[in-house]
Amino acid sequence: MIRAILTDIEGTTSSISFVKDVLFPYSRERMMSFIARHANDPEIGKLLDEVRTLCGIELSTTQVVEQLIRWIDEDRKAPPLKALQGMIWEEGYRKEDYCGHIYEDAVRKLREWKAQGIDLYVFSSGSVYAQKLLFGHTEHGDLTPLFSDYFDTRIGPKQEAGSYREIARQIGLPPASILFLSDIEEELDAAKSAGFLTCQLVREAADSNPTAHNQAADFDAVNISL
């Protein structure tokens, strides 16, 4: 019996194009000015030092920004980048430069599952802060009350089974009672290895190939009677 659902965001609850074509360019264009404006902020300084540590060499502030922009272009999942992007994206949400994109079917089914007593969680490569911003500023309103908790890659890589075991431990449920939703097969493989139930979202017909996982074209087609 499914007692909890853990969902990815990009390509699952939300359009890939929103992240790639709206959020990434927004943070890329503003990274230099944001860091310059917050140069004396200890939290920002700590994140810049994390970038230097990951690179293994001493970098000037300008070089750190250049590295962050390269990581954006490479879609790297570096934690300090994700944290800084979340801060920049908050400014965009606050100024109403955009709102978080969530598929209508995802909103409807998440609300339905929550009403049925199923606990809902999020696991995304974007920081927990960025996740809450996205779900908190949608055209459907603030959706954050739907979720019991959020996880990002600070708990571990999304393609490693250990990350899902730790999520199950923190949720306090056996893995076999948790359904993981994602569009990425490698993530689903890792979750399945950890004992989770899995379902691959294939919102584009061209993405649908035989896998070891149940598949669904949208949230309406997700089977929670597994």
C-alpha positions in Angstrom: 0.0 0.0 0.0 1.3 3.4 -1.0 1.6 5.7 2.1 3.8 8.4 0.6 4.7 9.8 -2.8 8.1 11.4 -3.5 8.2 13.5 -6.7 10.8 15.0 -8.9 10.1 18.5 -10.3 11.6 19.1 -13.7 9.9 17.0 -16.4 7.6 15.6 -13.8 5.5 18.2 -12.0 6.8 21.0 -14.1 7.9 21.8 -17.7 11.6 21.2 -18.5 11.4 24.4 -20.6 10.4 26.5 -17.6 13.6 25.6 -15.9 15.9 25.6 -19.0 14.4 28.6 -20.7 13.2 30.8 -17.8 15.0 30.1 -14.5 18.5 29.2 -15.8 18.8 32.3 -18.0 17.4 34.5 -15.3 20.1 33.4 -12.8 22.8 33.4 -15.4 22.2 37.0 -16.4 22.1 38.2 -12.8 24.8 36.1 -11.1 27.5 38.7 -11.3 25.4 41.6 -10.1 23.8 39.6 -7.3 27.1 38.5 -5.8 28.4 42.1 -6.2 25.4 43.5 -4.3 25.9 40.9 -1.5 29.7 40.9 -1.3 29.7 41.5 2.4 27.0 38.9 3.3 28.6 36.0 5.3 26.2 33.5 3.8 27.2 34.4 0.3 30.9 34.4 1.2 30.5 30.8 2.6 28.9 29.7 -0.7 31.7 31.3 -2.7 34.2 29.4 -0.6 32.3 26.2 -1.3 32.8 26.8 -5.0 36.6 27.3 -4.4 36.7 24.1 -2.4 34.9 22.1 -5.2 37.3 23.6 -7.8 40.3 22.8 -5.6 42.1 26.1 -6.3 42.0 29.6 -5.0 39.8 31.8 -7.2 39.0 35.5 -7.2 35.4 36.5 -6.8 35.2 37.2 -10.6 36.6 33.8 -11.3 34.1 32.2 -9.0 31.3 33.9 -10.8 32.7 32.7 -14.1 32.8 29.2 -12.7 29.2 29.4 -11.6 28.1 30.5 -15.0 30.0 27.6 -16.6 28.2 25.3 -14.2 24.8 26.8 -15.2 25.7 26.2 -18.9 26.7 22.6 -18.1 23.6 22.0 -15.9 25.9 21.0 -13.0 24.2 20.0 -9.8 26.8 21.8 -7.5 25.1 22.6 -4.2 26.6 26.2 -3.9 25.3 27.0 -7.4 21.8 25.7 -6.5 21.8 27.7 -3.3 22.8 30.9 -5.1 20.3 30.3 -7.9 17.5 29.9 -5.4 18.3 33.3 -3.9 18.3 35.0 -7.3 15.1 33.2 -8.3 13.4 34.5 -5.1 14.0 38.0 -6.4 12.3 37.1 -9.7 9.3 35.5 -7.9 9.0 38.5 -5.5 9.1 41.0 -8.4 6.6 38.8 -10.4 9.0 38.5 -13.3 7.5 34.9 -13.7 5.6 32.3 -11.7 6.4 28.7 -11.0 5.1 26.3 -13.7 3.2 23.3 -12.5 1.1 21.1 -14.8 -2.6 21.3 -14.1 -2.9 17.5 -13.9 -0.1 17.5 -11.3 -1.8 20.1 -9.2 -5.1 18.3 -9.3 -3.7 14.9 -8.4 -1.4 16.1 -5.7 -4.4 17.7 -4.0 -6.4 14.6 -4.5 -3.7 12.3 -3.0 -3.2 14.6 -0.1 -6.9 14.6 0.6 -6.7 10.8 0.6 -4.1 10.8 3.4 -1.0 10.2 1.3 2.0 12.2 2.4 3.7 14.1 -0.3 7.4 14.9 -0.6 9.8 16.5 -3.2 13.3 15.4 -4.3 14.9 17.6 -6.8 18.4 18.7 -7.8 17.3 22.3 -7.1 17.9 23.5 -3.6 15.1 23.0 -1.0 14.8 26.8 -1.0 14.3 26.9 -4.7 11.7 24.1 -4.5 9.7 26.0 -2.0 9.8 29.1 -4.1 8.6 27.3 -7.2 5.7 25.6 -5.4 4.9 28.7 -3.4 4.5 31.0 -6.4 2.4 29.2 -9.0 -0.6 30.3 -11.1 -2.5 27.8 -9.0 -1.6 29.6 -5.8 0.7 28.5 -3.0 1.1 24.7 -3.1 3.7 24.3 -0.4 1.1 23.2 2.2 0.6 20.0 0.2 4.1 18.8 1.0 5.4 17.3 4.2 9.1 17.8 3.4 11.6 18.6 0.7 14.9 17.0 -0.2 17.8 18.1 -2.5 21.1 16.7 -3.4 22.7 17.6 -0.1 21.1 14.3 1.0 22.9 12.6 -1.8 22.9 12.2 -5.7 19.6 11.4 -7.3 21.1 8.5 -9.2 22.4 6.7 -6.1 20.2 4.2 -4.1 21.7 5.4 -0.8 20.0 8.8 -1.2 16.6 7.1 -1.4 17.3 4.9 1.6 18.1 8.0 3.6 14.9 9.7 2.5 12.9 6.7 3.6 14.7 6.8 6.9 13.9 10.4 7.4 10.3 10.0 6.3 10.0 7.1 8.7 8.3 4.7 6.3 9.5 1.4 4.6 10.7 2.0 1.1 8.1 -0.4 -0.3 5.4 2.0 0.8 6.8 5.0 -1.0 6.2 5.8 -4.7 8.8 7.8 -6.5 7.8 9.8 -9.6 10.4 11.0 -12.1 11.0 11.4 -15.8 14.7 10.2 -15.5 15.2 6.4 -15.8 18.5 6.5 -13.9 16.9 8.1 -10.9 14.1 5.6 -11.0 16.6 2.8 -11.2 18.3 4.1 -8.0 15.0 4.4 -6.2 13.9 0.9 -7.2 17.2 -0.5 -6.0 16.5 1.1 -2.6 13.1 -0.7 -2.5 10.8 2.1 -3.7 7.9 1.7 -6.0 8.5 3.7 -9.2 6.7 5.4 -12.1 8.3 7.2 -15.0 6.5 10.3 -16.3 6.7 10.3 -20.1 4.9 13.5 -21.0 6.3 13.5 -24.5 5.4 10.4 -26.5 8.9 10.3 -28.1 10.3 9.8 -24.6 8.4 6.6 -24.0 10.7 3.5 -24.3 10.4 0.1 -22.6 11.8 0.3 -19.0 11.7 -1.7 -15.8 9.3 1.0 -14.4 5.6 1.7 -14.8 5.0 4.6 -17.1 2.4 7.4 -17.1 1.8 10.1 -19.7 0.7 12.5 -16.9 -0.4 12.4 -13.2 -3.9 11.3 -14.1 -2.4 8.0 -15.4 -0.3 7.3 -12.3 -1.4 4.1 -10.7 -1.4 4.5 -6.9 -2.9 1.0 -6.3 0.4 -0.8 -6.8 
